[in-house]
Amino acid sequence: MTEEYDYEYLRELKREGEEIIFSAEKKRMMLLSEEWDSSRTKIMEEISRKYGIDTREKFQEFKEKYNITDY
């Protein structure tokens, strides 16, 4: 996947009403819906790994850089 694809994927998730959060337990970015639906877990793990999101600070930087806070 390309950076543009990742960005568009996350934007689309936000448009669908998904909440993108950081899990301190899993040390990665995740969707709140993963608590009951694991169908997107693998892609969220991949994006987190690709962008080095393993701390809350890195997650905040990523959210600001790609503007994935509100849609």
Jmol script that loads the backbone (N, CA, C; Angstrom):
load data "model"
ATOM      1  N   MET A   1       0.826  -1.184   0.000  1.00  0.00           N
ATOM      2  CA  MET A   1       0.000   0.000   0.000  1.00  0.00           C
ATOM      3  C   MET A   1       0.873   1.252   0.000  1.00  0.00           C
ATOM      4  N   THR A   2       0.369   2.265  -0.620  1.00  0.00           N
ATOM      5  CA  THR A   2       1.094   3.531  -0.666  1.00  0.00           C
ATOM      6  C   THR A   2       0.613   4.446   0.454  1.00  0.00           C
ATOM      7  N   GLU A   3       1.380   5.490   0.706  1.00  0.00           N
ATOM      8  CA  GLU A   3       1.007   6.457   1.729  1.00  0.00           C
ATOM      9  C   GLU A   3      -0.349   7.087   1.400  1.00  0.00           C
ATOM     10  N   GLU A   4      -0.565   7.404   0.126  1.00  0.00           N
ATOM     11  CA  GLU A   4      -1.841   7.996  -0.292  1.00  0.00           C
ATOM     12  C   GLU A   4      -3.002   7.036  -0.038  1.00  0.00           C
ATOM     13  N   TYR A   5      -2.797   5.759  -0.326  1.00  0.00           N
ATOM     14  CA  TYR A   5      -3.843   4.768  -0.085  1.00  0.00           C
ATOM     15  C   TYR A   5      -4.149   4.680   1.405  1.00  0.00           C
ATOM     16  N   ASP A   6      -3.113   4.630   2.226  1.00  0.00           N
ATOM     17  CA  ASP A   6      -3.309   4.539   3.676  1.00  0.00           C
ATOM     18  C   ASP A   6      -4.120   5.716   4.183  1.00  0.00           C
ATOM     19  N   TYR A   7      -3.749   6.897   3.744  1.00  0.00           N
ATOM     20  CA  TYR A   7      -4.429   8.120   4.144  1.00  0.00           C
ATOM     21  C   TYR A   7      -5.898   8.082   3.727  1.00  0.00           C
ATOM     22  N   GLU A   8      -6.169   7.720   2.492  1.00  0.00           N
ATOM     23  CA  GLU A   8      -7.547   7.653   2.001  1.00  0.00           C
ATOM     24  C   GLU A   8      -8.348   6.583   2.746  1.00  0.00           C
ATOM     25  N   TYR A   9      -7.709   5.467   3.052  1.00  0.00           N
ATOM     26  CA  TYR A   9      -8.373   4.396   3.793  1.00  0.00           C
ATOM     27  C   TYR A   9      -8.818   4.900   5.161  1.00  0.00           C
ATOM     28  N   LEU A  10      -7.908   5.574   5.861  1.00  0.00           N
ATOM     29  CA  LEU A  10      -8.236   6.091   7.185  1.00  0.00           C
ATOM     30  C   LEU A  10      -9.298   7.187   7.112  1.00  0.00           C
ATOM     31  N   ARG A  11      -9.220   8.038   6.115  1.00  0.00           N
ATOM     32  CA  ARG A  11     -10.245   9.088   5.938  1.00  0.00           C
ATOM     33  C   ARG A  11     -11.617   8.461   5.697  1.00  0.00           C
ATOM     34  N   GLU A  12     -11.651   7.416   4.898  1.00  0.00           N
ATOM     35  CA  GLU A  12     -12.924   6.747   4.620  1.00  0.00           C
ATOM     36  C   GLU A  12     -13.487   6.107   5.889  1.00  0.00           C
ATOM     37  N   LEU A  13     -12.622   5.514   6.693  1.00  0.00           N
ATOM     38  CA  LEU A  13     -13.075   4.946   7.958  1.00  0.00           C
ATOM     39  C   LEU A  13     -13.709   6.025   8.837  1.00  0.00           C
ATOM     40  N   LYS A  14     -13.071   7.193   8.891  1.00  0.00           N
ATOM     41  CA  LYS A  14     -13.616   8.302   9.681  1.00  0.00           C
ATOM     42  C   LYS A  14     -14.963   8.747   9.124  1.00  0.00           C
ATOM     43  N   ARG A  15     -15.089   8.824   7.819  1.00  0.00           N
ATOM     44  CA  ARG A  15     -16.368   9.204   7.193  1.00  0.00           C
ATOM     45  C   ARG A  15     -17.474   8.220   7.548  1.00  0.00           C
ATOM     46  N   GLU A  16     -17.084   6.953   7.708  1.00  0.00           N
ATOM     47  CA  GLU A  16     -18.050   5.916   8.077  1.00  0.00           C
ATOM     48  C   GLU A  16     -18.401   5.954   9.557  1.00  0.00           C
ATOM     49  N   GLY A  17     -17.745   6.829  10.306  1.00  0.00           N
ATOM     50  CA  GLY A  17     -18.038   6.963  11.727  1.00  0.00           C
ATOM     51  C   GLY A  17     -17.122   6.181  12.645  1.00  0.00           C
ATOM     52  N   GLU A  18     -16.077   5.602  12.101  1.00  0.00           N
ATOM     53  CA  GLU A  18     -15.134   4.840  12.928  1.00  0.00           C
ATOM     54  C   GLU A  18     -14.323   5.785  13.823  1.00  0.00           C
ATOM     55  N   GLU A  19     -14.026   5.314  15.016  1.00  0.00           N
ATOM     56  CA  GLU A  19     -13.150   6.035  15.926  1.00  0.00           C
ATOM     57  C   GLU A  19     -11.774   5.381  15.865  1.00  0.00           C
ATOM     58  N   ILE A  20     -10.772   6.157  15.521  1.00  0.00           N
ATOM     59  CA  ILE A  20      -9.401   5.659  15.467  1.00  0.00           C
ATOM     60  C   ILE A  20      -8.724   6.089  16.757  1.00  0.00           C
ATOM     61  N   ILE A  21      -8.255   5.100  17.516  1.00  0.00           N
ATOM     62  CA  ILE A  21      -7.672   5.368  18.826  1.00  0.00           C
ATOM     63  C   ILE A  21      -6.292   4.728  18.921  1.00  0.00           C
ATOM     64  N   PHE A  22      -5.591   5.019  20.018  1.00  0.00           N
ATOM     65  CA  PHE A  22      -4.333   4.335  20.305  1.00  0.00           C
ATOM     66  C   PHE A  22      -4.579   3.387  21.461  1.00  0.00           C
ATOM     67  N   SER A  23      -4.154   2.151  21.311  1.00  0.00           N
ATOM     68  CA  SER A  23      -4.265   1.163  22.378  1.00  0.00           C
ATOM     69  C   SER A  23      -2.901   1.017  23.052  1.00  0.00           C
ATOM     70  N   ALA A  24      -2.823   1.435  24.303  1.00  0.00           N
ATOM     71  CA  ALA A  24      -1.578   1.284  25.058  1.00  0.00           C
ATOM     72  C   ALA A  24      -1.280  -0.202  25.285  1.00  0.00           C
ATOM     73  N   GLU A  25      -2.319  -0.996  25.438  1.00  0.00           N
ATOM     74  CA  GLU A  25      -2.165  -2.430  25.647  1.00  0.00           C
ATOM     75  C   GLU A  25      -1.560  -3.114  24.418  1.00  0.00           C
ATOM     76  N   LYS A  26      -2.072  -2.766  23.236  1.00  0.00           N
ATOM     77  CA  LYS A  26      -1.601  -3.378  21.998  1.00  0.00           C
ATOM     78  C   LYS A  26      -0.436  -2.618  21.376  1.00  0.00           C
ATOM     79  N   LYS A  27      -0.184  -1.416  21.887  1.00  0.00           N
ATOM     80  CA  LYS A  27       0.891  -0.557  21.391  1.00  0.00           C
ATOM     81  C   LYS A  27       0.766  -0.295  19.894  1.00  0.00           C
ATOM     82  N   ARG A  28      -0.473   0.085  19.508  1.00  0.00           N
ATOM     83  CA  ARG A  28      -0.719   0.391  18.101  1.00  0.00           C
ATOM     84  C   ARG A  28      -2.006   1.190  17.957  1.00  0.00           C
ATOM     85  N   MET A  29      -2.163   1.729  16.764  1.00  0.00           N
ATOM     86  CA  MET A  29      -3.389   2.409  16.395  1.00  0.00           C
ATOM     87  C   MET A  29      -4.441   1.335  16.132  1.00  0.00           C
ATOM     88  N   MET A  30      -5.662   1.594  16.559  1.00  0.00           N
ATOM     89  CA  MET A  30      -6.720   0.621  16.320  1.00  0.00           C
ATOM     90  C   MET A  30      -8.050   1.335  16.166  1.00  0.00           C
ATOM     91  N   LEU A  31      -9.013   0.597  15.690  1.00  0.00           N
ATOM     92  CA  LEU A  31     -10.372   1.108  15.592  1.00  0.00           C
ATOM     93  C   LEU A  31     -11.117   0.694  16.850  1.00  0.00           C
ATOM     94  N   LEU A  32     -11.924   1.573  17.365  1.00  0.00           N
ATOM     95  CA  LEU A  32     -12.712   1.238  18.541  1.00  0.00           C
ATOM     96  C   LEU A  32     -13.583   0.015  18.261  1.00  0.00           C
ATOM     97  N   SER A  33     -14.054  -0.117  17.040  1.00  0.00           N
ATOM     98  CA  SER A  33     -14.914  -1.254  16.678  1.00  0.00           C
ATOM     99  C   SER A  33     -14.190  -2.594  16.698  1.00  0.00           C
ATOM    100  N   GLU A  34     -12.863  -2.582  16.778  1.00  0.00           N
ATOM    101  CA  GLU A  34     -12.131  -3.854  16.835  1.00  0.00           C
ATOM    102  C   GLU A  34     -12.474  -4.648  18.084  1.00  0.00           C
ATOM    103  N   GLU A  35     -13.049  -3.985  19.080  1.00  0.00           N
ATOM    104  CA  GLU A  35     -13.460  -4.686  20.302  1.00  0.00           C
ATOM    105  C   GLU A  35     -14.495  -5.767  20.001  1.00  0.00           C
ATOM    106  N   TRP A  36     -15.319  -5.567  18.951  1.00  0.00           N
ATOM    107  CA  TRP A  36     -16.343  -6.555  18.603  1.00  0.00           C
ATOM    108  C   TRP A  36     -16.267  -7.034  17.152  1.00  0.00           C
ATOM    109  N   ASP A  37     -15.406  -6.402  16.346  1.00  0.00           N
ATOM    110  CA  ASP A  37     -15.289  -6.792  14.939  1.00  0.00           C
ATOM    111  C   ASP A  37     -13.814  -6.740  14.532  1.00  0.00           C
ATOM    112  N   SER A  38     -13.214  -7.889  14.360  1.00  0.00           N
ATOM    113  CA  SER A  38     -11.781  -7.947  14.071  1.00  0.00           C
ATOM    114  C   SER A  38     -11.470  -7.944  12.572  1.00  0.00           C
ATOM    115  N   SER A  39     -12.443  -7.659  11.743  1.00  0.00           N
ATOM    116  CA  SER A  39     -12.239  -7.747  10.295  1.00  0.00           C
ATOM    117  C   SER A  39     -11.211  -6.751   9.762  1.00  0.00           C
ATOM    118  N   ARG A  40     -10.964  -5.661  10.472  1.00  0.00           N
ATOM    119  CA  ARG A  40      -9.996  -4.664  10.007  1.00  0.00           C
ATOM    120  C   ARG A  40      -8.727  -4.630  10.870  1.00  0.00           C
ATOM    121  N   THR A  41      -8.596  -5.569  11.764  1.00  0.00           N
ATOM    122  CA  THR A  41      -7.445  -5.593  12.667  1.00  0.00           C
ATOM    123  C   THR A  41      -6.129  -5.690  11.909  1.00  0.00           C
ATOM    124  N   LYS A  42      -6.051  -6.600  10.960  1.00  0.00           N
ATOM    125  CA  LYS A  42      -4.790  -6.821  10.239  1.00  0.00           C
ATOM    126  C   LYS A  42      -4.307  -5.550   9.544  1.00  0.00           C
ATOM    127  N   ILE A  43      -5.205  -4.836   8.881  1.00  0.00           N
ATOM    128  CA  ILE A  43      -4.792  -3.623   8.174  1.00  0.00           C
ATOM    129  C   ILE A  43      -4.366  -2.531   9.150  1.00  0.00           C
ATOM    130  N   MET A  44      -5.025  -2.450  10.297  1.00  0.00           N
ATOM    131  CA  MET A  44      -4.639  -1.447  11.293  1.00  0.00           C
ATOM    132  C   MET A  44      -3.274  -1.806  11.900  1.00  0.00           C
ATOM    133  N   GLU A  45      -3.016  -3.075  12.089  1.00  0.00           N
ATOM    134  CA  GLU A  45      -1.696  -3.506  12.561  1.00  0.00           C
ATOM    135  C   GLU A  45      -0.633  -3.133  11.534  1.00  0.00           C
ATOM    136  N   GLU A  46      -0.929  -3.379  10.263  1.00  0.00           N
ATOM    137  CA  GLU A  46       0.016  -3.085   9.192  1.00  0.00           C
ATOM    138  C   GLU A  46       0.308  -1.584   9.096  1.00  0.00           C
ATOM    139  N   ILE A  47      -0.719  -0.765   9.141  1.00  0.00           N
ATOM    140  CA  ILE A  47      -0.517   0.689   9.065  1.00  0.00           C
ATOM    141  C   ILE A  47       0.271   1.178  10.276  1.00  0.00           C
ATOM    142  N   SER A  48      -0.049   0.676  11.455  1.00  0.00           N
ATOM    143  CA  SER A  48       0.687   1.069  12.661  1.00  0.00           C
ATOM    144  C   SER A  48       2.166   0.708  12.559  1.00  0.00           C
ATOM    145  N   ARG A  49       2.431  -0.477  12.078  1.00  0.00           N
ATOM    146  CA  ARG A  49       3.812  -0.941  11.916  1.00  0.00           C
ATOM    147  C   ARG A  49       4.536  -0.103  10.858  1.00  0.00           C
ATOM    148  N   LYS A  50       3.877   0.135   9.741  1.00  0.00           N
ATOM    149  CA  LYS A  50       4.474   0.876   8.630  1.00  0.00           C
ATOM    150  C   LYS A  50       4.891   2.282   9.044  1.00  0.00           C
ATOM    151  N   TYR A  51       4.097   2.940   9.879  1.00  0.00           N
ATOM    152  CA  TYR A  51       4.384   4.315  10.290  1.00  0.00           C
ATOM    153  C   TYR A  51       5.002   4.404  11.683  1.00  0.00           C
ATOM    154  N   GLY A  52       5.348   3.266  12.259  1.00  0.00           N
ATOM    155  CA  GLY A  52       6.037   3.252  13.543  1.00  0.00           C
ATOM    156  C   GLY A  52       5.203   3.762  14.704  1.00  0.00           C
ATOM    157  N   ILE A  53       3.912   3.526  14.648  1.00  0.00           N
ATOM    158  CA  ILE A  53       3.018   4.006  15.705  1.00  0.00           C
ATOM    159  C   ILE A  53       2.979   2.968  16.820  1.00  0.00           C
ATOM    160  N   ASP A  54       3.804   3.209  17.842  1.00  0.00           N
ATOM    161  CA  ASP A  54       3.849   2.298  18.981  1.00  0.00           C
ATOM    162  C   ASP A  54       3.779   3.035  20.318  1.00  0.00           C
ATOM    163  N   THR A  55       3.583   4.354  20.248  1.00  0.00           N
ATOM    164  CA  THR A  55       3.378   5.157  21.462  1.00  0.00           C
ATOM    165  C   THR A  55       2.256   6.154  21.199  1.00  0.00           C
ATOM    166  N   ARG A  56       1.663   6.631  22.275  1.00  0.00           N
ATOM    167  CA  ARG A  56       0.590   7.623  22.152  1.00  0.00           C
ATOM    168  C   ARG A  56       1.101   8.894  21.480  1.00  0.00           C
ATOM    169  N   GLU A  57       2.347   9.270  21.754  1.00  0.00           N
ATOM    170  CA  GLU A  57       2.928  10.473  21.159  1.00  0.00           C
ATOM    171  C   GLU A  57       3.054  10.331  19.635  1.00  0.00           C
ATOM    172  N   LYS A  58       3.526   9.178  19.195  1.00  0.00           N
ATOM    173  CA  LYS A  58       3.644   8.945  17.751  1.00  0.00           C
ATOM    174  C   LYS A  58       2.267   8.921  17.092  1.00  0.00           C
ATOM    175  N   PHE A  59       1.289   8.391  17.803  1.00  0.00           N
ATOM    176  CA  PHE A  59      -0.080   8.378  17.297  1.00  0.00           C
ATOM    177  C   PHE A  59      -0.597   9.808  17.132  1.00  0.00           C
ATOM    178  N   GLN A  60      -0.363  10.658  18.125  1.00  0.00           N
ATOM    179  CA  GLN A  60      -0.804  12.052  18.054  1.00  0.00           C
ATOM    180  C   GLN A  60      -0.141  12.762  16.878  1.00  0.00           C
ATOM    181  N   GLU A  61       1.153  12.553  16.693  1.00  0.00           N
ATOM    182  CA  GLU A  61       1.873  13.166  15.572  1.00  0.00           C
ATOM    183  C   GLU A  61       1.290  12.703  14.238  1.00  0.00           C
ATOM    184  N   PHE A  62       1.001  11.416  14.141  1.00  0.00           N
ATOM    185  CA  PHE A  62       0.429  10.848  12.919  1.00  0.00           C
ATOM    186  C   PHE A  62      -0.936  11.459  12.641  1.00  0.00           C
ATOM    187  N   LYS A  63      -1.784  11.545  13.669  1.00  0.00           N
ATOM    188  CA  LYS A  63      -3.120  12.123  13.506  1.00  0.00           C
ATOM    189  C   LYS A  63      -3.048  13.558  13.012  1.00  0.00           C
ATOM    190  N   GLU A  64      -2.120  14.311  13.559  1.00  0.00           N
ATOM    191  CA  GLU A  64      -1.981  15.714  13.144  1.00  0.00           C
ATOM    192  C   GLU A  64      -1.431  15.825  11.724  1.00  0.00           C
ATOM    193  N   LYS A  65      -0.433  15.012  11.414  1.00  0.00           N
ATOM    194  CA  LYS A  65       0.169  15.064  10.083  1.00  0.00           C
ATOM    195  C   LYS A  65      -0.846  14.721   8.994  1.00  0.00           C
ATOM    196  N   TYR A  66      -1.645  13.698   9.220  1.00  0.00           N
ATOM    197  CA  TYR A  66      -2.595  13.229   8.208  1.00  0.00           C
ATOM    198  C   TYR A  66      -4.020  13.743   8.428  1.00  0.00           C
ATOM    199  N   ASN A  67      -4.197  14.578   9.438  1.00  0.00           N
ATOM    200  CA  ASN A  67      -5.493  15.195   9.712  1.00  0.00           C
ATOM    201  C   ASN A  67      -6.628  14.164   9.752  1.00  0.00           C
ATOM    202  N   ILE A  68      -6.463  13.170  10.597  1.00  0.00           N
ATOM    203  CA  ILE A  68      -7.496  12.140  10.706  1.00  0.00           C
ATOM    204  C   ILE A  68      -8.320  12.304  11.984  1.00  0.00           C
ATOM    205  N   THR A  69      -8.418  13.521  12.466  1.00  0.00           N
ATOM    206  CA  THR A  69      -9.135  13.738  13.711  1.00  0.00           C
ATOM    207  C   THR A  69     -10.639  13.863  13.515  1.00  0.00           C
ATOM    208  N   ASP A  70     -11.093  14.684  12.587  1.00  0.00           N
ATOM    209  CA  ASP A  70     -12.527  14.918  12.428  1.00  0.00           C
ATOM    210  C   ASP A  70     -12.942  14.931  10.966  1.00  0.00           C
ATOM    211  N   TYR A  71     -14.089  14.298  10.704  1.00  0.00           N
ATOM    212  CA  TYR A  71     -14.683  14.341   9.371  1.00  0.00           C
ATOM    213  C   TYR A  71     -16.174  14.444   9.507  1.00  0.00           C
TER     214      TYR A  71
END
end "model"
wireframe off; spacefill off
backbone 0.3
color backbone group
